[in-house]
Amino acid sequence: MITETRVKIDWDSLGFDVVKTKSMFKATCPIDGKWSEGSLVPYGTIQLSPAAGVLNYGQGVFEGTKAFRTVKGDVILFRPDRNAQRMAFSTKRLCIPEMDTEFFLDAVLKTVQDNIDYVPPYGKGSLYIRPIVWGTAPALGVRPVSEYTFMIFVSPVGPYFKGGVKPLNLKVSTQFHRAAAKGIGNAKAIGNYSASLFPLMKAKSEGFDEVIYLDAIDGKRVEELGSANLFIYKEGVIRTPALSGSILEGVTRNSVCRIASDILNIPVEETDVDITDVLKAEEVFCTGTAVVVTPVGKITYQGETTTINGNQMGSVTEKIRQTILAIQRGEMNDPFGWIFPVNQIFKR
Ligand code: COI
């Protein structure tokens, strides 16, 4: 059992920032090859050709998952198998050699084990794990490049939004879309995040925390936030936008649906959610590996601001948040088999 960490970090002041750790994982693969081997290397900078596929044509995908220290002091991973499946999907979609799920899990495990001292103490945050795959061979014409690099770095993190878990102030974007139907919105492609930067910075300059994106077909249905999926609660039912192809299939999104229906007995509908439904909801919250479950307090749409639940976290949001945190921290039984103890990952 791991009860203490040996690195000097102010665990009480963690935000969502890069902290230098001991090591990172690195592997390479030719376009027609299979992912195999790879090793831990000291944490540090890397060298890339200026003509690398990722730098010129955005041929890159990533993942985000977390390791937690439980109430008993063990270190666990939360549903890394879902990230492995999504990485396989995203790599294939971006013409990167499809990553084998066992290879992904083994690399995540090795990286966490080698950086175990950076997993925050129980209740103080988590170790964010960032697997990334890039086209690293050079090319001038638009095409998948001949070689790929897979890396994993980790960083101890606290809350994603500055100021902790307070209700978010969101702006509905009517000027920009995040992703097109039949595009790459359902892959964890780096380009989806660069598309969100301009609307995000514009919203931040106006005092908002994040942006709600609408569908790119008729601009009526909500999709997601860019960094998180969206949920509403009204009259005893939870609703979240159905996975239409342009929405990322969040691991936390799926976990929240299961917790609500199987533990809290609240019906969940994955369906079309119009922006007008969101504005009439009793509670609105967003979910993601980074944001966990964060309440939404204010939404501005077409210049008008609606306050949700008096700008307070609602009781349903609170119950869902506490349940997922309790599972992740080992405070309650994991009825779903979501917890992967770091030292037993392949004994399941
Ligand atoms: C995550 O929640 O892990 C994500 O990948 C979102 C990221 C943009 C912070």
Boltz pocket constraint, residues with backbone or C-beta under 6 A from the ligand:
constraints:
  - pocket:
      binder: B
      contacts: [[A, 63], [A, 64], [A, 65], [A, 193], [A, 226], [A, 227], [A, 228], [A, 288], [A, 289], [A, 290], [A, 291]]
      max_distance: 6.0
